[in-house]
Amino acid sequence: MARDLNDLKKQIFNEMLDLTGRVFIVVRYADTVVIGNRGFLPEEKERGLVLVFNRMMQFDWDETGIHASLGFGPKIEKCFVPPDEITAVFSPELAAQFVISSDQKELSEIKTKTPAAGKKADKPILKAVPDKKVVKVDFSKKK
């Protein structure tokens, strides 16, 4: 399943890149992610790091991940991003995004709040998640 999801991330990345010429990814902190000597800043360790790719850049996305030299201010850093650590692929030009839940607890909460097949859900209840730019939709009935 993880391999299929990583293939989907790559496909969406390439489609967005072909359509607009640039694409953004959000990378979560992990020991397997290499951001040259720079590494992750403390805030990026908590929230993730946004990387921008465009058609003119030389990078390679093989079965192990993305290999690229990326600019951070005046410095160029050798980077490696395994696809498992990519939590979002998005394009502002397309107003489109593909987001993968990085929190298994959050994902299981969403699954348990989804109504059983065949049951009609009431009007959804929107809940803002503190300190995150995520809105959860609760389809369960009000009590």
Backbone as CSV, one residue per row, in Angstrom:
resi,resn,N_x,N_y,N_z,CA_x,CA_y,CA_z,C_x,C_y,C_z
1,MET,0.813,-1.191,0.000,0.000,0.000,0.000,0.862,1.263,0.000
2,ALA,1.942,1.283,0.814,2.811,2.458,0.877,3.457,2.716,-0.473
3,ARG,3.820,1.645,-1.162,4.436,1.806,-2.486,3.453,2.425,-3.474
4,ASP,2.195,1.971,-3.433,1.168,2.553,-4.307,0.952,4.021,-3.997
5,LEU,0.943,4.375,-2.713,0.755,5.762,-2.315,1.937,6.610,-2.780
6,ASN,3.150,6.085,-2.663,4.326,6.816,-3.120,4.317,6.989,-4.636
7,ASP,3.844,5.976,-5.358,3.713,6.109,-6.814,2.692,7.189,-7.168
8,LEU,1.618,7.278,-6.392,0.605,8.301,-6.614,1.173,9.696,-6.352
9,LYS,1.959,9.836,-5.288,2.609,11.118,-4.998,3.473,11.551,-6.186
10,LYS,4.249,10.611,-6.701,5.141,10.917,-7.825,4.329,11.296,-9.063
11,GLN,3.258,10.571,-9.338,2.422,10.853,-10.500,1.796,12.249,-10.392
12,ILE,1.258,12.585,-9.228,0.650,13.899,-9.028,1.706,14.995,-9.142
13,PHE,2.867,14.766,-8.552,3.988,15.707,-8.646,4.310,15.994,-10.112
14,ASN,4.490,14.937,-10.903,4.859,15.106,-12.311,3.753,15.768,-13.131
15,GLU,2.495,15.428,-12.855,1.380,16.056,-13.565,1.322,17.557,-13.282
16,MET,1.452,17.927,-12.017,1.426,19.347,-11.655,2.612,20.083,-12.264
17,LEU,3.772,19.443,-12.251,4.970,20.045,-12.840,4.782,20.262,-14.334
18,ASP,4.213,19.282,-15.024,3.962,19.408,-16.460,2.956,20.518,-16.773
19,LEU,1.946,20.655,-15.921,0.895,21.650,-16.170,1.340,23.085,-15.887
20,THR,2.109,23.286,-14.825,2.411,24.659,-14.406,3.885,25.035,-14.439
21,GLY,4.749,24.062,-14.490,6.179,24.367,-14.508,6.825,24.381,-13.140
22,ARG,6.012,24.358,-12.084,6.574,24.253,-10.731,5.592,23.538,-9.820
23,VAL,6.145,22.945,-8.780,5.339,22.196,-7.818,6.010,22.302,-6.449
24,PHE,5.193,22.303,-5.415,5.667,22.384,-4.043,5.415,21.045,-3.359
25,ILE,6.328,20.670,-2.452,6.088,19.507,-1.613,6.328,19.907,-0.159
26,VAL,5.630,19.243,0.741,5.864,19.419,2.174,6.517,18.130,2.656
27,VAL,7.655,18.291,3.313,8.438,17.154,3.800,8.459,17.189,5.313
28,ARG,8.090,16.072,5.937,8.150,16.019,7.405,9.575,15.659,7.832
29,TYR,9.902,16.045,9.041,11.211,15.747,9.594,11.376,14.255,9.825
30,ALA,12.504,13.730,9.404,12.871,12.334,9.649,14.378,12.204,9.462
31,ASP,14.949,11.203,10.098,16.394,10.976,9.968,16.789,10.612,8.543
32,THR,15.861,10.080,7.769,16.155,9.652,6.404,16.149,10.798,5.402
33,VAL,15.633,11.962,5.809,15.615,13.139,4.926,16.944,13.877,5.080
34,VAL,17.567,14.199,3.956,18.833,14.929,3.968,18.616,16.290,3.330
35,ILE,18.889,17.345,4.098,18.807,18.705,3.577,20.209,19.312,3.738
36,GLY,21.179,18.704,3.078,22.563,19.157,3.104,23.072,19.397,4.508
37,ASN,23.943,20.400,4.657,24.459,20.780,5.975,23.440,21.603,6.750
38,ARG,22.487,22.189,6.054,21.479,23.047,6.667,20.583,22.280,7.619
39,GLY,20.078,21.142,7.163,19.149,20.362,7.975,17.818,21.069,8.136
40,PHE,17.047,20.630,9.105,15.747,21.220,9.423,15.916,22.251,10.540
41,LEU,15.246,23.373,10.414,15.191,24.353,11.495,14.215,23.829,12.549
42,PRO,14.303,24.312,13.797,13.407,23.799,14.850,11.924,23.851,14.466
43,GLU,11.470,24.949,13.882,10.055,25.061,13.490,9.717,24.058,12.387
44,GLU,10.652,23.826,11.472,10.431,22.875,10.383,10.362,21.443,10.895
45,LYS,11.048,21.153,11.980,10.971,19.816,12.571,9.558,19.523,13.053
46,GLU,8.848,20.558,13.497,7.482,20.389,13.981,6.459,20.443,12.853
47,ARG,6.616,21.394,11.932,5.582,21.649,10.923,5.901,21.111,9.536
48,GLY,7.143,20.749,9.310,7.551,20.292,7.985,8.257,21.397,7.217
49,LEU,8.861,21.027,6.127,9.632,21.934,5.285,9.017,21.945,3.898
50,VAL,8.785,23.134,3.348,8.235,23.260,2.001,9.391,23.421,1.024
51,LEU,9.413,22.549,0.017,10.428,22.617,-1.037,9.746,22.897,-2.364
52,VAL,10.406,23.693,-3.210,9.847,24.071,-4.505,10.711,23.466,-5.605
53,PHE,10.037,22.853,-6.578,10.725,22.283,-7.741,10.146,22.918,-8.999
54,ASN,11.019,23.127,-9.994,10.527,23.620,-11.283,11.186,22.848,-12.410
55,ARG,10.686,23.077,-13.617,11.174,22.321,-14.791,12.648,22.548,-15.082
56,MET,13.155,23.718,-14.746,14.538,24.062,-15.069,15.555,23.393,-14.131
57,MET,15.082,22.915,-12.995,15.977,22.299,-12.014,16.385,20.900,-12.467
58,GLN,17.565,20.531,-12.042,18.018,19.168,-12.303,17.799,18.364,-11.023
59,PHE,16.860,17.442,-11.092,16.599,16.557,-9.967,16.173,15.210,-10.532
60,ASP,16.217,14.205,-9.674,15.843,12.860,-10.096,14.959,12.243,-9.014
61,TRP,13.820,11.696,-9.430,12.942,10.981,-8.497,12.953,9.528,-8.935
62,ASP,13.720,8.709,-8.227,13.765,7.274,-8.522,13.000,6.518,-7.443
63,GLU,13.139,5.195,-7.403,12.364,4.414,-6.443,12.752,4.677,-4.987
64,THR,13.933,5.261,-4.747,14.340,5.563,-3.366,13.878,6.933,-2.901
65,GLY,13.631,7.853,-3.844,13.190,9.194,-3.469,13.706,10.253,-4.417
66,ILE,13.615,11.511,-3.975,14.037,12.655,-4.782,15.464,13.033,-4.410
67,HIS,16.322,13.102,-5.412,17.705,13.550,-5.254,17.807,14.898,-5.970
68,ALA,18.241,15.945,-5.250,18.299,17.269,-5.864,19.309,18.151,-5.148
69,SER,19.766,19.174,-5.850,20.541,20.257,-5.248,19.604,21.446,-5.187
70,LEU,19.307,21.894,-3.973,18.331,22.963,-3.778,18.985,24.181,-3.141
71,GLY,18.489,25.357,-3.525,19.019,26.608,-2.997,18.267,27.050,-1.756
72,PHE,19.028,27.386,-0.713,18.491,27.952,0.518,19.249,29.249,0.746
73,GLY,18.638,30.362,0.309,19.358,31.637,0.326,20.507,31.530,-0.664
74,PRO,21.692,31.949,-0.266,22.833,31.886,-1.191,23.487,30.504,-1.292
75,LYS,23.094,29.576,-0.442,23.735,28.253,-0.402,22.956,27.214,-1.194
76,ILE,23.703,26.342,-1.838,23.133,25.182,-2.527,23.421,23.963,-1.653
77,GLU,22.371,23.201,-1.383,22.492,22.022,-0.521,22.086,20.768,-1.278
78,LYS,22.860,19.702,-1.111,22.492,18.397,-1.666,21.384,17.823,-0.793
79,CYS,20.275,17.438,-1.429,19.109,16.972,-0.677,18.648,15.605,-1.162
80,PHE,18.060,14.882,-0.232,17.421,13.611,-0.548,16.138,13.517,0.270
81,VAL,15.023,13.249,-0.424,13.727,13.136,0.231,13.091,11.797,-0.129
82,PRO,12.988,10.870,0.843,12.271,9.625,0.576,10.777,9.929,0.394
83,PRO,10.098,9.256,-0.510,8.679,9.550,-0.748,7.791,9.328,0.478
84,ASP,8.188,8.442,1.392,7.403,8.215,2.606,7.301,9.477,3.463
85,GLU,8.259,10.390,3.342,8.292,11.589,4.178,7.616,12.791,3.518
86,ILE,7.070,12.620,2.319,6.328,13.687,1.648,4.889,13.636,2.142
87,THR,4.449,14.723,2.779,3.102,14.750,3.339,2.120,15.541,2.480
88,ALA,2.618,16.301,1.507,1.723,17.053,0.619,2.446,17.400,-0.672
89,VAL,1.664,17.441,-1.745,2.124,17.904,-3.049,1.083,18.934,-3.481
90,PHE,1.540,20.157,-3.813,0.540,21.161,-4.171,1.051,22.151,-5.206
91,SER,0.095,22.830,-5.831,0.375,23.840,-6.839,-0.531,25.042,-6.613
92,PRO,0.029,26.205,-6.252,-0.794,27.400,-6.096,-1.460,27.815,-7.413
93,GLU,-0.771,27.608,-8.533,-1.322,27.985,-9.835,-2.578,27.184,-10.167
94,LEU,-2.606,25.939,-9.783,-3.759,25.083,-10.044,-4.787,25.142,-8.917
95,ALA,-4.410,25.777,-7.813,-5.245,25.774,-6.605,-5.613,24.332,-6.247
96,ALA,-4.593,23.454,-6.311,-4.807,22.032,-6.068,-3.748,21.512,-5.107
97,GLN,-4.172,20.528,-4.305,-3.235,19.910,-3.376,-3.595,18.448,-3.140
98,PHE,-2.580,17.675,-2.830,-2.752,16.274,-2.455,-2.063,16.143,-1.103
99,VAL,-2.829,15.846,-0.062,-2.298,15.821,1.296,-2.442,14.424,1.877
100,ILE,-1.373,13.973,2.512,-1.352,12.672,3.160,-1.261,12.921,4.656
101,SER,-2.116,12.295,5.447,-2.079,12.488,6.886,-0.762,11.958,7.428
102,SER,-0.075,12.799,8.181,1.196,12.381,8.773,1.004,11.854,10.188
103,ASP,-0.217,11.905,10.663,-0.519,11.497,12.033,-1.478,10.311,11.995
104,GLN,-0.989,9.126,12.311,-1.818,7.926,12.269,-2.991,8.027,13.240
105,LYS,-2.792,8.683,14.399,-3.878,8.861,15.358,-4.977,9.707,14.724
106,GLU,-4.560,10.789,14.058,-5.522,11.670,13.387,-6.270,10.905,12.302
107,LEU,-5.569,10.076,11.559,-6.185,9.296,10.495,-7.194,8.298,11.068
108,SER,-6.838,7.630,12.163,-7.765,6.667,12.748,-8.995,7.363,13.329
109,GLU,-8.832,8.590,13.846,-9.973,9.359,14.340,-10.938,9.667,13.205
110,ILE,-10.397,10.018,12.061,-11.230,10.323,10.898,-11.994,9.073,10.473
111,LYS,-11.322,7.924,10.462,-11.975,6.674,10.063,-13.106,6.304,11.018
112,THR,-12.899,6.487,12.315,-13.928,6.098,13.274,-15.115,7.055,13.263
113,LYS,-14.927,8.264,12.792,-16.019,9.232,12.740,-16.791,9.176,11.431
114,THR,-16.317,8.377,10.481,-16.998,8.244,9.200,-18.199,7.328,9.384
115,PRO,-19.389,7.701,8.865,-20.569,6.851,9.055,-20.416,5.516,8.337
116,ALA,-21.065,4.498,8.879,-21.034,3.169,8.270,-21.694,3.219,6.900
117,ALA,-21.300,2.301,6.042,-21.857,2.249,4.689,-23.363,2.094,4.747
118,GLY,-24.066,2.826,3.918,-25.512,2.725,3.862,-26.229,3.687,4.784
119,LYS,-25.530,4.226,5.780,-26.159,5.184,6.684,-25.987,6.584,6.126
120,LYS,-27.041,7.359,6.205,-26.996,8.731,5.726,-26.460,9.614,6.847
121,ALA,-25.472,10.432,6.526,-24.893,11.327,7.520,-25.682,12.620,7.592
122,ASP,-25.717,13.202,8.780,-26.316,14.515,8.941,-25.394,15.549,8.322
123,LYS,-25.778,16.781,8.435,-24.967,17.875,7.931,-23.594,17.816,8.607
124,PRO,-22.496,17.912,7.836,-21.169,17.797,8.433,-20.883,18.924,9.427
125,ILE,-20.099,18.593,10.430,-19.669,19.560,11.421,-18.198,19.832,11.164
126,LEU,-17.840,21.084,10.909,-16.453,21.444,10.650,-15.771,21.774,11.968
127,LYS,-14.573,21.223,12.144,-13.808,21.484,13.353,-12.415,21.931,12.952
128,ALA,-11.966,23.041,13.487,-10.611,23.503,13.228,-9.662,22.762,14.160
129,VAL,-8.510,22.362,13.628,-7.506,21.677,14.424,-6.529,22.737,14.929
130,PRO,-6.306,22.837,16.241,-5.414,23.865,16.775,-4.018,23.772,16.179
131,ASP,-3.431,24.921,15.889,-2.063,25.048,15.387,-1.806,24.319,14.079
132,LYS,-2.832,23.983,13.333,-2.649,23.333,12.043,-3.564,24.011,11.044
133,LYS,-3.186,23.968,9.799,-4.023,24.528,8.744,-4.865,23.417,8.142
134,VAL,-5.578,22.707,9.020,-6.383,21.574,8.610,-7.769,21.742,9.206
135,VAL,-8.768,21.462,8.443,-10.131,21.454,8.953,-10.622,20.029,8.886
136,LYS,-11.093,19.516,10.008,-11.651,18.162,10.053,-13.143,18.252,9.817
137,VAL,-13.679,17.307,9.104,-15.115,17.236,8.877,-15.638,16.037,9.656
138,ASP,-16.598,16.287,10.535,-17.179,15.220,11.345,-18.574,14.923,10.800
139,PHE,-18.761,13.751,10.208,-20.021,13.359,9.610,-20.937,12.613,10.581
140,SER,-20.507,12.469,11.823,-21.341,11.753,12.782,-22.519,12.636,13.206
141,LYS,-23.566,11.989,13.705,-24.763,12.714,14.127,-24.516,13.450,15.425
142,LYS,-25.156,14.627,15.539,-25.070,15.375,16.793,-25.830,14.628,17.871
143,LYS,-25.356,14.714,19.104,-26.010,14.044,20.232,-26.679,15.060,21.114
